[in-house]
C-alpha cells in the first residue's frame, strides 16, 4: 500500500480530533494521486444486480484459504485492511446470482431483497453517486465498519483481488489465533462481546476499535455465533451487530474455525 496515498485517504476524513466535518473534497492533486494508487475513487453509480454479478465473478478466483491466510497475516503485521475479506467472503460466498426484485423479503431485517436479506446483507436496488472513499477509509483505519453492506463486500473483495501480496502465516500469527480462542473459552457464561474485547487486549496487538471490528468479522464468518444455549446475557449490546447477542456460554464454533483456519492449526 502506497504510504502517501494512504495518508491522503486518512487526512481526508480524520484529524487528531476525530472525524472531519463534511463535505469531504474529492478533487485536486492529492486526490488524483491517491486515486492513481487505487486507494480513492470517483463516486460510483451501480445497481444491486451489477454488484451481485461482480461478486459472483470475484468468487471464481478468491478462495477461503487466501482470505483466511490474509486474516492471520494481519494479526502480527497490523495490516487491518486485510481482515474483513474473511467476512466479506463468508457473507457472499453462498449468495446466489439473483436480481433485486426476484424475491421479496417477507420480514426485511436487512434488505427488501429476499436473497440479500436471507444472507444478512444490507442492500439497495440502486446506488447513485455512492462514496467508496469513506468505506475504504474505514477499511484501512479499523478493518471496516459497514461489514455486511453489499457495496462494502464488493469493494472489499475487489480491492483484495487486486493485491499480489503473498500472505505468510507465521508461528506468531498462529499463537495469536490460539490466544484469541483461549480468551473466548475463558469467558464466563454471562459475559458478552465487550468483555471478550477486553480479554483480547493481550491476544494480539490492536486498538479497542480494531478488536471490535475483528469480533464482528468473526461473527459474520460464523466463528462467534449465538448458539442454542440458555441466555444468561440480559439484552444485547448496542455497540455491536453480528455479535450483539453473543455470550460466553456460546464459546466459538469449532466447525467454522476449522473450516477457515484448519490448515494453519
C-alpha positions as CSV (number, residue, x, y, z in Angstrom):
1,X,0.0,0.0,0.0
2,X,1.4,3.4,-1.0
3,X,2.1,5.3,2.1
4,X,1.5,8.8,0.5
5,X,-1.9,7.7,-0.9
6,X,-2.8,6.1,2.5
7,X,-2.0,9.4,4.3
8,X,-4.1,11.4,1.8
9,X,-7.1,9.0,2.4
10,X,-6.7,9.2,6.1
11,X,-6.4,13.0,6.1
12,X,-9.5,13.4,4.0
13,X,-11.7,12.0,6.8
14,X,-9.7,12.1,10.0
15,X,-7.8,14.5,12.2
16,X,-6.5,14.5,15.7
17,X,-9.9,15.4,16.9
18,X,-11.6,12.6,15.1
19,X,-14.0,12.7,12.1
20,X,-13.6,15.9,10.0
21,X,-16.7,17.9,9.1
22,X,-18.5,17.3,5.8
23,X,-18.4,17.9,2.9
24,X,-15.3,16.0,2.0
25,X,-13.4,17.1,-1.0
26,X,-12.6,14.5,-3.7
27,X,-10.7,16.6,-6.1
28,X,-7.2,18.1,-6.6
29,X,-3.7,16.8,-7.0
30,X,-3.7,14.8,-3.8
31,X,-7.0,13.1,-4.6
32,X,-5.7,12.2,-8.1
33,X,-2.6,10.8,-6.7
34,X,-4.5,8.6,-4.2
35,X,-6.9,7.6,-7.0
36,X,-3.9,6.6,-9.2
37,X,-2.7,4.2,-6.4
38,X,-6.2,2.6,-6.1
39,X,-7.0,4.0,-2.6
40,X,-9.5,6.7,-3.6
41,X,-12.3,6.7,-6.1
42,X,-14.8,8.8,-8.1
43,X,-18.4,8.4,-7.0
44,X,-19.9,5.2,-8.3
45,X,-23.4,4.6,-9.8
46,X,-24.2,0.9,-9.9
47,X,-27.2,-1.4,-9.4
48,X,-27.7,-4.2,-6.9
49,X,-27.8,-6.6,-9.8
50,X,-24.5,-5.5,-11.1
51,X,-22.9,-5.9,-7.7
52,X,-24.2,-9.4,-7.4
53,X,-22.7,-10.3,-10.8
54,X,-19.4,-8.7,-9.9
55,X,-19.3,-10.6,-6.6
56,X,-20.1,-13.9,-8.4
57,X,-17.1,-13.2,-10.7
58,X,-14.8,-12.4,-7.7
59,X,-15.7,-15.7,-6.0
60,X,-14.3,-17.6,-9.0
61,X,-10.8,-16.5,-8.1
62,X,-10.8,-15.6,-4.4
63,X,-10.6,-18.7,-2.1
64,X,-11.4,-19.1,1.5
65,X,-7.8,-20.3,2.0
66,X,-6.5,-16.9,0.8
67,X,-8.8,-14.8,2.9
68,X,-8.0,-16.9,5.9
69,X,-4.3,-16.5,5.4
70,X,-4.7,-12.8,4.9
71,X,-6.6,-12.6,8.2
72,X,-3.9,-14.5,10.1
73,X,-1.1,-12.5,8.4
74,X,-2.8,-9.3,9.6
75,X,-2.6,-10.2,13.2
76,X,1.2,-9.7,13.6
77,X,1.6,-7.1,10.8
78,X,-1.4,-5.0,11.9
79,X,-2.5,-4.7,8.3
80,X,-6.1,-4.4,9.4
81,X,-7.4,-3.7,5.9
82,X,-6.8,-7.4,5.1
83,X,-9.1,-8.7,7.8
84,X,-12.6,-8.1,6.6
85,X,-12.1,-10.1,3.4
86,X,-12.9,-13.0,5.6
87,X,-16.4,-11.7,6.5
88,X,-17.0,-10.3,3.0
89,X,-16.2,-13.7,1.6
90,X,-18.3,-15.5,4.1
91,X,-21.3,-13.3,3.7
92,X,-21.3,-13.5,-0.1
93,X,-19.9,-16.9,-0.9
94,X,-23.3,-18.6,-0.9
95,X,-25.2,-15.7,-2.3
96,X,-27.0,-16.9,-5.5
97,X,-27.0,-14.9,-8.7
98,X,-30.3,-13.0,-8.4
99,X,-32.0,-9.7,-9.2
100,X,-33.3,-7.3,-6.6
101,X,-36.9,-7.9,-7.3
102,X,-36.7,-11.6,-7.9
103,X,-37.8,-12.5,-4.3
104,X,-39.1,-10.0,-1.8
105,X,-38.2,-10.4,1.8
106,X,-41.2,-11.4,4.0
107,X,-39.6,-9.8,7.0
108,X,-36.9,-7.4,5.8
109,X,-34.4,-7.2,8.6
110,X,-31.6,-6.1,6.3
111,X,-33.0,-5.6,2.8
112,X,-36.2,-5.8,0.8
113,X,-34.3,-8.2,-1.5
114,X,-35.2,-11.6,-0.2
115,X,-31.8,-13.3,-1.1
116,X,-29.7,-10.5,0.4
117,X,-31.9,-10.4,3.5
118,X,-31.6,-14.2,4.0
119,X,-27.8,-13.9,3.9
120,X,-27.8,-11.0,6.3
121,X,-26.7,-8.4,3.7
122,X,-27.9,-4.8,3.6
123,X,-28.6,-3.8,0.0
124,X,-30.4,-1.2,-2.1
125,X,-31.8,-1.6,-5.5
126,X,-29.7,1.3,-6.9
127,X,-26.6,3.1,-5.8
128,X,-26.3,6.6,-7.2
129,X,-23.0,8.6,-6.8
130,X,-22.1,6.3,-3.8
131,X,-19.0,7.2,-1.9
132,X,-16.5,4.4,-1.9
133,X,-13.8,6.5,-0.2
134,X,-15.4,6.5,3.2
135,X,-15.8,2.8,3.0
136,X,-12.1,2.3,2.1
137,X,-11.1,4.8,4.9
138,X,-12.9,2.7,7.5
139,X,-11.4,-0.5,6.0
140,X,-7.8,0.9,6.1
141,X,-8.2,2.5,9.6
142,X,-10.1,-0.1,11.6
143,X,-10.6,-3.1,9.3
144,X,-14.0,-2.0,8.1
145,X,-17.2,-0.8,9.8
146,X,-20.2,-1.4,7.4
147,X,-19.2,-5.0,7.0
148,X,-22.5,-6.5,5.9
149,X,-23.3,-3.9,3.3
150,X,-23.4,-5.4,-0.2
151,X,-21.5,-2.4,-1.6
152,X,-18.8,-2.8,1.1
153,X,-18.4,-6.5,0.5
154,X,-17.9,-5.9,-3.2
155,X,-15.4,-3.1,-2.7
156,X,-13.5,-5.1,-0.1
157,X,-13.2,-8.2,-2.2
158,X,-12.5,-6.2,-5.4
159,X,-9.5,-4.4,-3.7
160,X,-8.4,-7.7,-2.1
161,X,-8.4,-9.3,-5.5
162,X,-6.0,-6.7,-6.9
163,X,-3.4,-7.4,-4.2
164,X,-0.5,-9.6,-5.3
165,X,0.9,-9.9,-1.8
166,X,1.9,-13.3,-0.5
167,X,0.4,-13.7,2.9
168,X,3.0,-15.5,5.0
169,X,1.4,-17.0,8.1
170,X,4.0,-17.2,10.9
171,X,4.1,-19.2,14.1
172,X,3.4,-15.9,15.9
173,X,0.2,-15.4,13.9
174,X,-1.0,-18.9,14.9
175,X,-0.1,-18.3,18.5
176,X,-2.2,-15.1,18.4
177,X,-5.1,-17.1,17.0
178,X,-4.7,-19.6,19.8
179,X,-4.7,-16.8,22.4
180,X,-7.9,-15.4,20.9
181,X,-9.7,-18.8,21.1
182,X,-8.4,-19.4,24.6
183,X,-9.7,-16.0,25.7
184,X,-13.1,-17.0,24.4
185,X,-13.0,-20.2,26.4
186,X,-12.1,-18.2,29.5
187,X,-15.2,-16.0,29.3
188,X,-17.8,-16.5,31.9
189,X,-21.1,-17.8,30.6
190,X,-22.8,-14.4,31.1
191,X,-20.1,-12.2,29.6
192,X,-20.8,-10.5,26.3
193,X,-18.7,-9.1,23.4
194,X,-17.4,-6.1,25.4
195,X,-15.9,-8.4,28.0
196,X,-14.3,-10.5,25.3
197,X,-12.9,-7.4,23.6
198,X,-11.1,-6.6,26.9
199,X,-9.8,-10.2,27.1
200,X,-8.4,-9.9,23.6
201,X,-6.3,-6.9,24.6
202,X,-3.3,-9.1,25.2
203,X,-4.1,-11.7,22.5
204,X,-2.9,-9.6,19.5
205,X,-1.6,-6.0,19.0
206,X,-4.7,-3.9,18.4
207,X,-6.8,-0.9,19.5
208,X,-10.3,-1.2,21.0
209,X,-11.9,-0.3,17.7
210,X,-9.8,-2.9,15.9
211,X,-10.8,-5.6,18.3
212,X,-14.5,-4.6,18.0
213,X,-14.3,-5.0,14.2
214,X,-12.4,-8.3,14.5
215,X,-15.2,-9.7,16.6
216,X,-17.8,-8.5,14.1
217,X,-15.8,-10.2,11.3
218,X,-15.7,-13.5,13.3
219,X,-19.5,-13.1,13.9
220,X,-20.3,-12.7,10.2
221,X,-18.0,-15.6,9.4
222,X,-19.9,-17.8,11.9
223,X,-16.9,-18.3,14.3
224,X,-18.5,-16.2,17.0
225,X,-22.2,-17.2,16.7
226,X,-25.2,-17.3,19.0
227,X,-25.7,-21.0,20.0
228,X,-28.7,-22.8,21.4
229,X,-27.6,-22.2,24.9
230,X,-29.8,-20.6,27.6
231,X,-29.5,-16.8,27.5
232,X,-27.5,-15.6,30.5
233,X,-26.7,-12.2,29.0
234,X,-29.6,-9.8,29.6
235,X,-30.4,-8.0,26.4
236,X,-27.9,-7.3,23.6
237,X,-25.2,-4.8,23.1
238,X,-25.8,-1.7,21.1
239,X,-22.1,-1.4,20.4
240,X,-22.2,-4.4,18.0
241,X,-24.1,-6.0,15.2
242,X,-23.1,-9.6,14.4
243,X,-22.0,-10.3,18.0
244,X,-24.6,-8.2,19.8
245,X,-26.2,-11.2,21.3
246,X,-23.1,-13.4,21.7
247,X,-22.4,-14.6,25.3
248,X,-19.6,-16.5,26.8
249,X,-21.5,-19.8,27.0
250,X,-21.7,-19.7,23.2
251,X,-17.9,-20.1,23.0
252,X,-16.9,-20.4,19.4
253,X,-17.8,-22.6,16.5
254,X,-15.1,-25.2,16.2
255,X,-16.6,-26.2,12.8
256,X,-16.2,-22.7,11.4
257,X,-12.8,-22.2,12.9
258,X,-11.6,-25.5,11.3
259,X,-13.3,-24.5,8.0
260,X,-11.3,-21.3,7.7
261,X,-8.1,-21.9,9.7
262,X,-7.8,-25.7,9.8
263,X,-4.8,-25.7,7.5
264,X,-2.9,-23.5,10.0
265,X,-3.8,-25.2,13.2
